[in-house]
Amino acid sequence: MDTYYHPKDLAHFPDIGKDAPELWQKFLAWYNAVFAEGALSEREKALIALAVAHTVQCPYCIDAYSTACLEKGSDIEQMTEAIHVAAAIRGGSSLVHGVQMRNHVDKVSM
Amino acid sequence: MAKVLPTLRKQQHPLADSAYQRRLLDDLSLRPFAEAAASAGHRPLKAAGISVLQLNVGKRCNQTCAHCHVDAGPERKEVMTRAVLEAALNFLAQSDIPMLDITGGAPEMHPDFREIVERATALGRHVMDRCNLSITRLPNYSYLPEFLAEYRVEVVASLPSYAAKTTDTQRGEGVFEDSIAALQHFNRLGYGKEGSGLILNLVTNPVGAFLPGNQHSLERDWKAQMKRRYGIEFNHLYTITNMPISRFLDFLLRSGNLEAYLEKLVTAFNPTTVEGLMCRTTLSVGWDGRLYDCDFNQMLDLGVGPQAPQTIFEATPESLSQRVIQLGQHCYGCTAGLGSSCGGATV
């Protein structure tokens, strides 16, 4: 079956580095540093990543960070709440632009 | 919530046959574990003394956990015989092995459990009880917390999650509630409290086909959550990787996760874990007196090597302390990531 996304393609992510190796190395170093334990724990970062993955709707990230969240001790209830946070921000960011809508309506209306 | 199945033995499942399990893992065409161990400088892998004598006193258990490598359950009949017990305690007495680790099934269901604890303590050894917690809520075993406290037994208790749904998925409906009540009881006796000397450690296995996370980070999180949610304190959290054996192997097959999980274990092979593998310092004794390098080998019927005494009856500490360890593909479970053992991560 023809499809754009293949789960096994995630394992080939490093192939991106083949034709721009220096940039790939810089990305990898930064990426690993981002997800390392810091002021936020690895577990907290994985939950944030999971939420963002749903916002940008990256199926590879959703798979990878679902597993990462489980490994780092989160459960399905916590992960579901994280997704709701993502959805709430997405929904809220649409809704808050309604203030701009209302401002414009006020300006042009009698 | 997932249904907890009867034991593989009761189902007359092909996986109840240890030889079948070993063939299944061997047929996956993965790099032989012996080669991986050799790449870490251990050719062959040998024991480095015995610091833990682990007795598996039987396969009878009041639970049938979904991940159990023992295939333990209420209808199992295998119970350590009196003769084996005597031989094991004599072996302990003749040695300077500092720790006795009592496991099962539910080890407390052995009719002579109290005597084992009393005699090992009288020998001055540190005794550890691998406790499923719910056993202490059964009327015939309600004496356990006070008894264990009296003999200052270290309690190593299994709890996969601080949430009910995840725990009950692995261990059976209602087990979480019983576990929390049991832990609160242990706390009231002083277990897990700073300075009491009564050690209460928790063991968590992932509830699925994934590896455990960083043990130190998880311990920090668990301490905060267990205290906040249930007022429970404990000493340490141990993470244990699920071994592709018995009921967890059955789950891997049924869910289509076997190849991916084994690949994950092999890819995560960490050579620095080999030096501290628990089989190198543990001697495992089966209910019938047969000797094994670890409880996992025991459940795969992989006895100690041919050069070593095969049963506790002819064993001496000297004849076993430098033995060649018997390896199999399941061993990747103990060398993935930060390593795994009965005492948690090994690096």
Boltz contact constraints between the chains, C-beta under 6 A:
constraints:
  - contact:
      token1: [A, 41]
      token2: [B, 217]
      max_distance: 6.0
  - contact:
      token1: [A, 42]
      token2: [B, 217]
      max_distance: 6.0
  - contact:
      token1: [A, 67]
      token2: [B, 210]
      max_distance: 6.0
  - contact:
      token1: [A, 70]
      token2: [B, 210]
      max_distance: 6.0
  - contact:
      token1: [A, 71]
      token2: [B, 210]
      max_distance: 6.0
  - contact:
      token1: [A, 71]
      token2: [B, 211]
      max_distance: 6.0
  - contact:
      token1: [A, 71]
      token2: [B, 213]
      max_distance: 6.0
  - contact:
      token1: [A, 72]
      token2: [B, 213]
      max_distance: 6.0
  - contact:
      token1: [A, 73]
      token2: [B, 213]
      max_distance: 6.0
  - contact:
      token1: [A, 73]
      token2: [B, 218]
      max_distance: 6.0
  - contact:
      token1: [A, 73]
      token2: [B, 221]
      max_distance: 6.0
  - contact:
      token1: [A, 75]
      token2: [B, 163]
      max_distance: 6.0
  - contact:
      token1: [A, 75]
      token2: [B, 166]
      max_distance: 6.0
